[in-house]
């Protein structure tokens, strides 16, 4: 059985009232009472809530919600109990608005008792592996990925965290709206008064709009170059600090741009292009190009990496670029290629690849955290087996050779993809 006690507090701890929501009890049961908030007081920037818990309960959760809110209650703290009578002090940070507090107590557990027992504190262990960003073990360090020599100007310290930004066709900075109109080019509008926006300036790129980034006082555009017979694209840097926007740099980008990411001041572009290597000329695939934009007046085309396949589903972190391609030598399945981009100047190094079971549909199906790559792909077994999804996890302790740790298959009887999604955590 679950019991609820509601305690409402205004901004100040002495202005409160309490209401117990409990079922009717017999005279003997009333002596047991329900878990109750008996006191609340401010201590610095926190609130200390004292709760009296009678015997018989296995857990109690403190929840809160704004006094004028009708939405869900937010869990603030949970305590495990051993069915003995107890007095508990919950410590929570004060809110700028009045809050209601309530206790949710349970007299039974949904899982066996052994699930709640075990070690709860752990001694800090100092890693012996390299602390260079993007390196997750000695094997990676020995392979040269994330080497400190690549971190130009950083000495022996670690570089600052670099933001990972996705492109868009419009962005707002201060009172300005930057819009990369696919048919008219770049338009800059003053939106200080949104009801009466005014056009400040334009840069014409008719029928060339693709992707846009803001980099300080500069706008970086990725555009089609219809005058190039080879179907190449271009990177255009525009100074927007002055009253009249002006193009300050243009750099050719080989191939037709499909996707990109800006990481710090380094731009990574995935495009569809033909191979120019002898013996493979004419072969279509994915070309990943990097550009150093630390000096917007003089962008530097750093490196290119050729990948056999198409699809161009990409995801990025501060240190890794993941490029999922299909076709070529992998057929309808996707291959997630791992590229070390830990160098802030755009230098790239190609690592190994995670061979996944199916097709990676979009960027939301790739996730990386704590050295583990998680990929969700779609499969069709054929022969009436129906379609399904497969979740796979890969260890990147050595990015030259990702290790497939585990997978989970979800399939529906009629072959359609499942409508419900489940979050699953794999612990190595």
Secondary structure, 3 states (H helix, E strand, C coil): CEEEEEEEECCCCCCEEEEEECCCCCHHHHCCCCCEEEEEEEECCEEEEEEEECCCCCEEEEEEEECCCCCCCEEEEEEECCCCCEEEEEEEECCCCCEEEEEEEECCCCCCHHHHCCCCCCCCCCCCCCCCCCCCCHHHHHHCCCCHHHCCCCCCCCCCCCCEECCECEEEECCEEEEEECCCEEEEEECCCHHHCEEEEEECCCCCEEEEEEECCEEEEEEECCCCCCCCEEEEEEECCCCCCEEEEEEEECCEEEEEEEECCEEEEEEEEECCCCCCCCCEEEEEEEEECCCHHHCEEEEEEEECCEEEEEEECCCEEEEEEECHHHCCCEEEEEEECCCCCCCCEEEEEEECCCECCCHHHEEEECCEEEEEEEEECCCCCCEEEEEEEEECCCCCCCEEEEEEEEECCCCCCCCCCCCCCCCC
